[in-house]
């Protein structure tokens, strides 16, 4: 299984989208976690382009103001997202490998741009991690 966690610093430009798409295809990435997307929303066309033919299921946290945003893509052919929760600073998903039935928790985070929110961010992250009864992978 291959996982990509990348602060892309914006997905608004065609060159950055192409760079992500090419890397996902070349490396056969199963899970894509992109931070700082700087996008409020994604169209089906946007997501299809990024997947480049891979069967990815997508979840996203919209940007706030002029920073942030998270995009999570999971390869539906090999992995099942049993549940997911989108929070202020993270996307948390329970994932099951379809072949082995192995289950684990994935958390993709993007910390606040304004440091006055750092304490809240860390408290929420601590709560997410301590409440997980499954093995945990944190990216961001």
Backbone bond lengths (Angstrom), bond angles and torsions (degrees), N, CA, C in turn:
res aa  C-N    CA-C-N  psi(-1)  N-CA   C-N-CA  omega(-1)  CA-C   N-CA-C  phi
1 X - - - 1.438 - - 1.523 108.63 -
2 X 1.329 115.45 135.88 1.462 121.00 -179.83 1.525 109.35 -118.13
3 X 1.331 114.78 131.08 1.463 121.70 -177.02 1.518 108.97 -123.39
4 X 1.321 115.06 134.17 1.461 121.46 177.38 1.522 108.56 -116.06
5 X 1.330 117.16 123.43 1.464 122.93 172.20 1.522 105.92 -122.37
6 X 1.347 116.47 119.45 1.458 119.97 -168.86 1.525 110.54 -146.49
7 X 1.329 116.30 128.32 1.458 121.43 170.29 1.527 106.32 -83.50
8 X 1.324 115.95 100.46 1.463 120.87 -171.81 1.527 113.66 -83.92
9 X 1.328 117.09 -10.08 1.471 122.10 178.93 1.527 112.29 52.99
10 X 1.332 114.12 43.30 1.459 120.07 174.81 1.518 113.08 108.32
11 X 1.340 114.29 133.95 1.466 120.75 176.65 1.526 111.05 -114.94
12 X 1.311 116.86 21.66 1.463 120.25 -177.93 1.522 114.38 -79.48
13 X 1.310 116.87 -23.42 1.470 120.08 -177.00 1.526 110.85 -95.06
14 X 1.328 115.42 142.92 1.463 121.03 -178.47 1.520 111.93 -60.45
15 X 1.324 117.17 -37.65 1.465 120.30 -177.86 1.525 111.16 -63.40
16 X 1.340 117.49 -39.27 1.468 120.46 179.92 1.532 110.09 -69.37
17 X 1.326 117.08 -42.21 1.472 120.64 177.27 1.528 110.30 -59.70
18 X 1.320 116.38 -43.38 1.465 121.45 179.49 1.522 110.31 -63.53
19 X 1.324 116.63 -41.18 1.460 121.11 179.67 1.533 110.78 -61.48
20 X 1.333 116.23 -45.28 1.467 120.49 178.16 1.523 109.97 -63.46
21 X 1.334 116.84 -49.15 1.466 121.89 -178.78 1.526 111.16 -56.94
22 X 1.323 116.45 -47.73 1.462 120.51 -178.10 1.526 111.55 -63.16
23 X 1.315 116.72 -39.98 1.460 120.13 -179.19 1.533 110.88 -68.63
24 X 1.323 116.83 -43.30 1.467 121.61 178.88 1.527 109.79 -59.75
25 X 1.333 117.21 -43.62 1.466 121.03 -179.34 1.528 111.51 -69.82
26 X 1.327 117.12 -47.72 1.467 121.81 -176.42 1.529 111.65 -61.59
27 X 1.316 116.20 -43.36 1.464 120.86 -175.29 1.528 113.13 -92.52
28 X 1.340 116.88 -0.58 1.472 121.56 179.87 1.533 111.21 52.80
29 X 1.322 114.87 56.08 1.456 122.64 -176.55 1.529 109.95 -71.92
30 X 1.335 116.53 133.19 1.463 122.33 178.77 1.526 112.36 -92.34
31 X 1.329 116.28 -32.46 1.463 120.93 179.46 1.520 108.11 -132.84
32 X 1.331 115.36 125.47 1.458 122.62 179.64 1.516 107.85 -112.25
33 X 1.325 117.37 119.14 1.468 122.46 174.95 1.510 108.66 -119.86
34 X 1.324 116.69 106.45 1.459 121.21 -178.02 1.529 109.63 -109.80
35 X 1.329 115.21 129.11 1.450 120.97 177.90 1.524 109.85 -108.96
36 X 1.322 114.32 158.15 1.467 123.15 -179.49 1.536 111.01 55.62
37 X 1.327 114.89 51.94 1.460 120.41 179.03 1.521 111.79 -70.45
38 X 1.328 116.44 -25.95 1.469 123.07 -178.18 1.525 111.09 56.36
39 X 1.333 115.65 34.72 1.461 120.23 178.01 1.523 109.78 -128.07
40 X 1.310 114.63 139.37 1.456 121.33 178.62 1.528 111.40 -80.00
41 X 1.325 115.63 -33.96 1.455 120.35 -174.09 1.528 109.64 -151.92
42 X 1.327 115.43 161.93 1.457 121.82 177.16 1.518 108.97 -129.58
43 X 1.309 116.77 135.96 1.460 120.64 175.80 1.526 108.76 -85.85
44 X 1.318 115.79 163.87 1.462 119.50 174.70 1.533 110.46 -58.56
45 X 1.330 115.88 -36.76 1.466 120.76 178.80 1.538 110.65 -62.94
46 X 1.344 117.04 -44.97 1.474 121.23 177.71 1.529 110.87 -55.87
47 X 1.321 115.79 -48.05 1.461 121.29 -175.36 1.527 111.43 -70.00
48 X 1.317 116.32 -38.51 1.464 120.44 177.42 1.530 110.46 -63.32
49 X 1.325 116.36 -40.87 1.472 120.55 177.74 1.522 111.90 -62.06
50 X 1.344 116.79 -44.71 1.464 120.35 -179.11 1.529 111.83 -65.00
51 X 1.334 116.55 -34.40 1.467 120.82 -177.76 1.518 111.96 -75.73
52 X 1.321 117.97 -25.50 1.463 123.27 178.85 1.532 112.22 49.18
53 X 1.320 115.74 48.47 1.460 120.51 176.72 1.514 115.09 93.93
54 X 1.323 118.34 -17.60 1.464 120.63 176.87 1.527 108.71 -71.24
55 X 1.314 116.59 148.77 1.455 122.03 -178.37 1.534 109.02 -90.15
56 X 1.333 115.81 80.99 1.457 121.08 -178.04 1.521 110.32 -102.14
57 X 1.331 115.17 140.63 1.456 121.45 170.58 1.526 105.59 -100.96
58 X 1.338 116.27 137.93 1.460 120.80 -169.94 1.524 112.64 -117.52
59 X 1.336 114.54 146.55 1.463 123.30 173.18 1.524 106.28 -138.46
60 X 1.338 117.03 145.66 1.460 117.39 178.04 1.518 112.16 -147.19
61 X 1.314 112.48 152.70 1.454 123.67 172.44 1.525 105.74 -109.23
62 X 1.336 117.51 118.17 1.468 119.40 -178.64 1.527 112.28 -63.14
63 X 1.304 114.63 155.51 1.454 120.82 175.52 1.527 110.20 -67.53
64 X 1.324 115.48 153.48 1.458 120.34 173.22 1.519 107.52 -117.37
65 X 1.285 115.63 129.72 1.464 122.22 -174.52 1.518 109.95 56.74
66 X 1.337 118.07 -121.93 1.470 120.51 -176.63 1.518 112.86 -111.48
67 X 1.325 117.60 17.81 1.466 118.83 179.96 1.528 109.57 -145.34
68 X 1.311 114.24 170.50 1.452 120.04 174.81 1.509 113.92 87.62
69 X 1.304 114.07 -162.05 1.454 122.66 -176.89 1.515 110.56 97.54
70 X 1.329 114.81 136.78 1.465 121.75 178.95 1.521 108.22 -130.76
71 X 1.315 116.23 141.25 1.456 122.58 174.43 1.528 107.60 -128.19
72 X 1.337 115.76 126.93 1.460 121.55 179.28 1.513 108.38 -121.65
73 X 1.332 116.03 126.01 1.467 122.39 175.08 1.516 109.57 -121.71
74 X 1.346 116.02 134.37 1.458 121.64 -177.58 1.524 108.76 -127.63
75 X 1.325 116.54 131.71 1.460 122.26 -179.36 1.525 110.35 -67.25
76 X 1.319 115.60 108.08 1.461 122.30 -175.40 1.527 112.62 -68.92
77 X 1.312 118.42 -23.74 1.462 121.27 -178.82 1.527 112.15 -69.34
78 X 1.324 117.17 -33.95 1.462 119.99 -176.64 1.526 114.16 -113.05
79 X 1.339 117.39 -16.42 1.465 120.55 -175.17 1.531 110.47 -131.57
80 X 1.313 115.42 145.18 1.462 120.51 175.14 1.519 108.92 -114.76
81 X 1.329 116.57 131.04 1.454 121.31 172.67 1.525 106.00 -89.35
82 X 1.322 116.02 105.06 1.458 120.32 -176.80 1.524 111.61 -72.98
83 X 1.314 115.78 -36.90 1.466 120.88 175.32 1.521 108.07 -159.17
84 X 1.313 114.71 157.83 1.466 119.34 176.36 1.520 109.12 -148.50
85 X 1.321 114.57 153.87 1.458 121.81 177.62 1.521 107.34 -135.94
86 X 1.323 115.05 130.08 1.464 120.76 176.93 1.523 107.24 -104.28
87 X 1.326 115.55 121.07 1.466 121.26 -178.13 1.520 109.49 -117.05
88 X 1.326 115.93 -175.60 1.472 121.36 -176.25 1.523 113.49 -58.01
89 X 1.321 117.07 -38.44 1.459 121.05 -174.02 1.525 113.01 -123.96
90 X 1.330 118.07 8.95 1.466 118.50 -171.58 1.525 112.74 -157.91
91 X 1.319 113.09 162.01 1.464 122.21 165.27 1.522 105.05 -122.21
92 X 1.317 115.93 125.07 1.456 122.52 -178.71 1.529 107.46 -116.54
93 X 1.330 116.93 130.00 1.462 120.85 -177.90 1.522 110.72 -136.04
94 X 1.328 115.49 139.07 1.455 121.28 169.43 1.524 106.61 -92.91
95 X 1.316 115.86 123.25 1.462 121.82 -172.83 1.525 109.65 -119.71
96 X 1.327 115.44 140.05 1.459 121.73 177.07 1.524 108.94 -123.58
97 X 1.328 115.55 129.01 1.461 120.98 174.75 1.528 107.57 -74.33
98 X 1.317 117.09 124.32 1.467 121.18 -174.90 1.538 112.94 -66.17
99 X 1.337 118.03 -28.24 1.471 120.32 -179.55 1.527 112.78 -81.28
100 X 1.309 116.52 -47.29 1.466 120.39 -173.17 1.530 113.53 -97.93
101 X 1.327 117.27 -13.22 1.470 123.68 -174.02 1.524 112.91 66.99
102 X 1.321 117.90 11.04 1.465 121.68 177.13 1.521 109.09 -65.61
103 X 1.339 116.19 131.99 1.467 121.82 -178.70 1.523 109.75 -116.14
104 X 1.328 115.73 144.06 1.444 120.86 179.28 1.528 109.24 -157.36
105 X 1.308 115.46 167.95 1.462 122.05 179.43 1.522 109.37 -108.43
106 X 1.319 115.15 133.10 1.464 122.17 175.59 1.517 108.15 -115.37
107 X 1.312 116.12 131.54 1.466 121.14 175.04 1.520 107.87 -124.91
108 X 1.327 116.22 121.84 1.462 121.85 173.49 1.532 106.48 -107.27
109 X 1.320 116.68 124.56 1.465 120.73 -175.67 1.527 111.02 -121.19
110 X 1.302 113.94 155.46 1.462 121.84 167.23 1.513 106.54 -139.74
111 X 1.331 116.13 113.39 1.459 121.37 -176.96 1.518 112.42 -67.24
112 X 1.315 116.17 160.97 1.460 120.66 -177.68 1.529 112.42 -66.97
113 X 1.318 115.18 142.51 1.462 120.55 176.85 1.528 111.08 -71.47
114 X 1.317 116.40 -28.31 1.467 121.64 179.74 1.524 108.82 -100.87
115 X 1.324 115.84 120.76 1.456 120.96 -172.61 1.522 113.41 -66.75
116 X 1.325 118.27 -13.88 1.456 119.03 176.58 1.536 111.30 -68.24
117 X 1.331 117.91 -14.04 1.466 122.29 176.30 1.527 112.89 -98.34
118 X 1.328 117.50 2.83 1.473 120.90 -175.46 1.519 112.55 -61.56
119 X 1.324 118.01 -41.04 1.462 120.76 -179.10 1.520 110.51 -63.02
120 X 1.325 117.08 -44.84 1.461 121.37 177.98 1.527 110.71 -61.76
121 X 1.327 116.81 -44.16 1.462 121.89 178.09 1.522 110.95 -57.29
122 X 1.321 117.26 -49.55 1.465 121.42 -177.73 1.526 111.70 -66.87
123 X 1.327 117.40 -36.19 1.470 120.09 177.17 1.530 110.69 -64.53
124 X 1.326 116.91 -43.59 1.469 120.47 179.79 1.526 110.93 -67.37
125 X 1.321 117.25 -38.49 1.459 121.38 177.98 1.532 110.30 -65.48
126 X 1.318 116.94 -42.70 1.461 121.52 177.89 1.529 110.05 -60.47
127 X 1.315 117.61 -43.46 1.461 121.80 179.26 1.528 111.15 -62.99
128 X 1.336 117.28 -44.33 1.468 120.81 177.82 1.524 111.26 -59.28
129 X 1.315 116.73 -47.63 1.463 121.24 -177.25 1.525 111.81 -67.67
130 X 1.309 117.62 -43.23 1.456 119.64 -176.58 1.523 112.50 -73.42
131 X 1.329 118.55 -21.49 1.466 121.25 179.50 1.529 112.63 -87.88
132 X 1.303 117.80 -5.67 1.468 120.02 -178.44 1.522 110.48 -80.34
133 X 1.324 116.21 124.16 1.463 120.36 177.54 1.535 111.06 -93.92
134 X 1.325 116.71 -7.07 1.468 122.69 179.97 1.527 110.19 -102.64
135 X 1.324 117.69 163.30 1.467 119.27 171.51 1.523 109.07 -55.06
136 X 1.318 116.21 148.04 1.460 121.72 -169.41 1.516 111.36 -127.08
137 X 1.328 115.72 136.92 1.463 122.05 172.23 1.525 107.04 -124.24
138 X 1.321 115.47 126.73 1.453 122.02 -177.60 1.522 108.44 -116.44
139 X 1.330 117.31 128.11 1.462 121.87 177.36 1.508 110.57 -133.19
140 X 1.310 115.14 145.10 1.459 118.02 177.87 1.498 111.60 157.52
